[in-house]
């Protein structure tokens, strides 16, 4: 039936681009859902040259999704009002006897009570109210993380989150800079690390571990004159005092100091106020939160990262249910299914793995592969014409259901941020999963998102329009040959979501803002013809080749990641060298299969395959072909490739916690290999191939 309707055969390779141009479908019965604004004119230009969302019309910027909810303290209580006392708040995954995942929940009423007990106990040990008191959280995502955060805000204290992969030196620096007296942890290992580092931690007095504490750890703490408590044990201290009235924060009170992971130098502490965090919820206007309370959300990206943090604030503001992922990264999809998520917040690396995994499973089944592509084309056309997503078509029921089951039956939207997504992957996710996929862009300094795509817009290559609490303008960057009227400029942002500045760093704060109060993002962008923003690259990443051409390496990487042979890639350039080179961490299964089928190389480990000259040359040629097929100039192609079995991870310091390349670290890690590639190119006289 599908083959006849869509006129597909095993040779319809043109469908790979997920284009609907060849489909002959009667769509008169499809009803159109109007988007927030004309998709051809999504922003309006203000008097100062900045832009805001067109759908705001004459309205001022919006400071919250819910009027007058401007602090996280009020956010939680508004969530309670929506969800009711018994409404599910935080859930933890448990495996039953059959090995299936079940969820254990606490409700809103109990969550607020537990946070109150913790905050009362903090008064019991002498911690003062107000944002002069900073409290650390050194833990993976779990219920107690957010309970501790809520407890801090009951008395206007400030949360300082630590990444799970933080170095000891950075931990010491941050703790001493913010003068932290108490840190919450989630494991004996972290508690012991803090105790052993106590001689360098000048203000740390107390550690509260979410799980019970062993005698050996207590003894170790005693030897270093540190007080340690289990979470429940600490909560019981509240029984020793009469309840003290809360000191709720004001909108301008500091809620959190989020330290940027950075690639060089010391991390900078971004001060985020309560209104900063709450204003980001204004983007929910275009999300499907008109379905009622109880939206289910899986928390698995690090809560120390602002992307996950703002997602949680928005979920609580709408009376949502937050389930926390535990265990192996391979369990993320299983947890999403069992939770029956409505919103799946993710990063490009995750959706790329989903896309490649599905297509890889069909690599030897060309007919099924082309049927899938045709089905996705059909769904994208349906989306474009109706302005909304659905899972109710015959294509969903007959072809796409198994794919959609990967993330559960109730998925309505996917948000993608923290890095640039590959265009084809975005189109695949929109078509295959039958839900809205919103790509966005933001920074820690803007409390997360600055721009997000709106519902009904399935275009790719852009990251949307300013969220309702922000406005954006571009400025020329002459030294990089970027001009607003020509090809783009540096992105500047102003709004309720923008930080007050960097903690105890007036110099950096002053440098971060223009005279008229816009924050400098350090990113290059350009406006598209429909008023959406396209991200080009970080200013500091853009470099000029000796022949006078500028290269934005992240854009090159985003093309190459589409190759089925590429798991991860780092593109490197040198201002003194006229060529680009690449470090590629290959897809093991794809490289192994290709080595056997193309070169009859079998029985070798991935370490051995990465050294095979035939494979190295083949991958380099394939990457150059991608450059050509995307109509990119030849100087943006890589002239040499090094294959490595090393995975780029946050654990080995090669990526940020949200899996973005740390360019400085990668350049240092692979310094020898990069130099060897440049030397080899010079020997091969590759200059004659340049334009």
Secondary structure, DSSP 8 states (H G I E B T S, - for coil): -HHHHHT--TT-GGGGG---TT-----TT------SS-TT--EEE-TTS-EEEGGGTT------SSTT--SHHHHHHHHHHHH-TTSEEEEEEEE-TTS-EEEEEEEHHHHHHHHHHHHHHHHHTT--SSTT-EEEEE--S-HHHHHHHHHHHHTT-EEEEE-TT--HHHHHHHHHHHT-SEEEESSHHHHHHHHHTGGG-SS--EEEESS---HHHHHHHHHTT-EEEEHHHHHGGGGGS---------TTSEEEEEE---SSSS--EEEEEHHHHHHGGGGGGGSS--S-S--EEEE-S-TTSHHHHHHHHHHHHTT-EEEE--S-GGGHHHHHHHHT-SEEEEEHHHHHHHHHHHHHTTTT-HHHHHHHHHHHHHHHHHHHHHSS--S-SHHIIIIIHHHHGGG-TT--EEEEESS---HHHHHHHHHHH-SEEEEEEEEGGGTEEEEE--TT----S---EE-TTEEEEEE-BGGGTB-TTTT-EEEEEEETTS--EETT-HHHHHHHB-TTS-EEEEEEEEE-TTS-EEEEEETTT-EE-TTS-EE-HHHHHHHHTTSTTEEEEEEEE-TT-S-EEEEEEE-HHHHHHHHHHHH---S--HHHHTT-HHHHHHHHHHHHHHHHHTT--GGGSEEEEEE-S----TTTTSB-TT--B-HHHHHHHTHHHHHHHHHHHHHTTGGGG--
